[in-house]
Amino acid sequence: MTSEERVTPEGVKNVKENSTSNFSSNLFKISVILLCIISNLPLLWMLYASFKPAGEAFKLTTHFTLANYTELWKNFNFSTYFFNSVLISFLAAFLSTLFALSASYVFAKKDFPLKNILLGLFFASFAVPGLVFFIPQFLMVVKLKMYDTLWALFVPHLANVFGFFMLYQFVKKIPDDLIEAAYIDGATDFKIFSNIIIPLTFQASITVFLLNFTFHWANFLWQLVVLKPSSVWTTLPVAIAMTKGQYTTSWELITAASAMSIIPLFLLFILAQRFFIEGLTQGSIKG
């Protein structure tokens, strides 16, 4: 046996360490795969049940049909509810992101009295649960005579502290010299905001927009409270709840409506996933 073929204690130790490392890595991968499968089971069942005939949502059969989807569009005025949700979520997300970015620019690049105190109060509001504001916001809607209107659905939620906090970190990193140079060239605050702040924070703004859109799209409780049962502004989450009868529940219709309700969110994420990921990770990278 040559010296190269000799088994040394160090070699045995390295083999054992590599085996242990490979086993741990494979065990972790298997655990992640199983966790993904388990967490997606409700989604898979929803898609499965949405194509089942009436009364067979919980039965393992091979009968599939598109009748649930066609019935939603023909008999439940689904297109109107869908359009209402898209319109409300888009307006709310756009305005909320615009206000958050504007406030971020003011607080990050301007000096005014009580600036630090107000900034501290904004950040301290994270410790207050959102439901605490529910009744005051509802009373505000009633006092301003916005009940059962389009504005009641999103105006009370336009002040988004989370979006402000996220965008504030990005605006603060923009060099002050760049803004001062723009001032020297005669640029106004509006031009600085539109030509410098918005382009340099575009990825983060898209991320905040997507988060706001998702929040308003699924804001079922608020939409249920501020709208009448026969409102022309009834949204998709409220309409889905209305498909449940007093004595019977058509789970096939509910799952079909739920499956269609995730389409805008899915498309938005697919189209903007690059900006979404960059917006979440860019703030953690210096330079």
C-alpha positions, 0 to 999 in steps of 0.5 A: 500500500502506497502512502497515497492509499493510506487512510489517515485519521484526518481523512476519516474525519473529513469523510464523516464531516462531509457525510454529516453535512450532506445528510443535514443538507438533504434533510433540510431540502426534504423538510422545505419541500414537505412544508411547501406541499403542506402549506399549498394544500388549501390552495390546491384543494380550492382549485380542485373544488372549483371545478367540481359539480354541485355537491361534490366539493369534498368528494374524490371524483373525476367529474370536472366542469366549468359551470361554477365559473360561468354561473359566477359571471352570468348570475352573480354579477361577478364582473362588476364586483371584480371591477370594483375591487380592481378600481378601489385597490389600484386607487388606494395603492397608488395614492397611498404610495404617492403620499408615503413617498412625498412624506418620505422626501419631506422628512428625509431631506427637509428641516422643519420644527418638531420634525424628530418628534413627529417622526418618532410618533409615526414610528411609535404607531407601529406598536398600536394594533390596526383594529384600535383605529377601526371605530374612530375611522368608521366614525370619521366616515359617518361624520364626513358623509362618506358612508356607502361611497367609493371614498369610504373604502380607502380614504381612511387608510391612505396614511400608510406608516409602514410604506412611509417608513420603508420609503423613508430609508431609501430617500434618506440614502440619496446624496444631499449633494445631488439635491443641492446641485438640482437646486443650484440648477434652478429645479423646484421641489416638484421637479426634484421629486419627479425627476430624482426622488421617484426614479431613484426609489422606483423599486421600493415604490413598486414594492410598497404599491404591491403591498398596499394593493394586496392589503386593500384587495383583501380588506374584507372587514372594512369593506363589509362595514362601510358599505350597504348590502345592496351597494353599487361599490360591493367588492369581491371579498364581500361578494364571495361572502354573499354567495354563502346561503342561510341554510346551504353553502355552495362551496364549489361557487365559493372556491371558484370565486376565490380562485378568480380573486387571486388572479390579479395578485398573481399577475401583478407579482409575476409582472413586477417580481423583479422590482418587488425583490429588488425593493425588499433587498436593496435597502439592506445593501450598502453602497 
